[in-house]
Amino acid sequence: MELRDVSCGYGERLILEGVNLSVPRGKVLALIGTSGGGKTTVLRLLGRQLKPVRGQVLFDGHDLATLDQTGLYAVRRRMGMLFQFGALFTDLSVFENVAFPLREHTNLPEAMIRDLVLMKLNAVGLRGARDLMPSEVSGGMARRVALARAIALDPDLVLYDEPFAGLDPISLGVAARLIRDLNDALGLTSIVVSHDLHETFAIADQVAMIANGRVVAQGTPDELRHSEDPLVQQFVGAQADGPVRFHQAALPVNEDFGVGAMPSRELA
Ligand SMILES: Nc1ncnc2c1ncn2[C@@H]1O[C@H](COP(=O)(O)OP(=O)(O)OP(=O)(O)O)[C@@H](O)[C@H]1O
């Protein structure tokens, strides 16, 4: 997957400008960066829910913009997506949730669907939970079911948007490890958008940091940890102030609160 000099936005507003990003086959790429920086927008470009106004988005050498409906459908079948909170269909059992894409996209006989679903559930450790309803599983388990559903059609690429949001530290570690293990065992390529730097750095081969609509750094987790770029340092070191300001631009404090001028240090 590759983004070449891509600019895109919503309506008149440009969100990404001149973004270059390549995702090597077989690797796990983490997308990190400040809130609103454009990470989810990158995922939307990759799934062609959004088209660039400039540049190219390439998947296995195909420029997504040039694909007709059939071509796009074929490419999307090769992508698994797990969006924020990996919402399951609440009125379908765990088994039926994972079977859903297989029923939608294939004409496989029931016996084969059963085997495939159980294989995917086994891969996420939940073969035994097949008959439960989503309301009967924990948040961490639900995320693993969503993961099994995302890989049901044996995709080449899996896109994860905030796969760890709302998980306790143990479930979070399990989910992260699972993403890495499935990537390697099934020969996938994975892109993970996450705010959880600790877990993401532990499983990613490459990390790209997106801020202000640009890729400001890309490298191995170690390279980012030791980056001298102040923006990367601020983000990775979780410092409140740096190139990204904690405070939104606002009126001076004394004007808003009706007090005398204060030394700037006290305003921070
Ligand atoms: N459908 C939309 N219509 C208009 N603007 C949007 C839309 N989706 C996102 N945006 C804007 O695009 C910018 C980038 O959003 P995006 O969701 O890609 O950021 P993000 O890095 O994923 O943020 P977060 O980490 O908070 O999820 C934000 O300023 C957001 O307000």
The ligand as an ORCA input file, in Angstrom:
! r2SCAN-3c Opt
* xyz 0 1
  N     -16.651     13.324      7.676
  C     -15.986     14.447      7.978
  N     -16.407     15.656      7.532
  C     -15.717     16.789      7.798
  N     -14.572     16.835      8.518
  C     -14.097     15.675      8.991
  C     -14.767     14.417      8.752
  N     -14.060     13.428      9.358
  C     -12.996     14.034      9.933
  N     -13.018     15.367      9.708
  C     -11.993     16.331     10.168
  O     -10.749     15.914      9.641
  C      -9.702     16.108     10.591
  C      -8.939     14.793     10.732
  O      -9.812     13.826     11.304
  P      -9.381     12.309     11.540
  O     -10.581     11.622     12.085
  O      -8.741     11.777     10.323
  O      -8.280     12.521     12.662
  P      -7.594     11.437     13.624
  O      -6.134     11.706     13.554
  O      -8.059     10.070     13.261
  O      -8.174     11.874     15.033
  P      -8.470     11.007     16.369
  O      -7.159     10.515     16.837
  O      -9.063     12.021     17.292
  O      -9.439      9.918     15.981
  C     -10.357     16.600     11.876
  O     -10.155     17.993     11.937
  C     -11.823     16.296     11.682
  O     -12.608     17.297     12.288
*
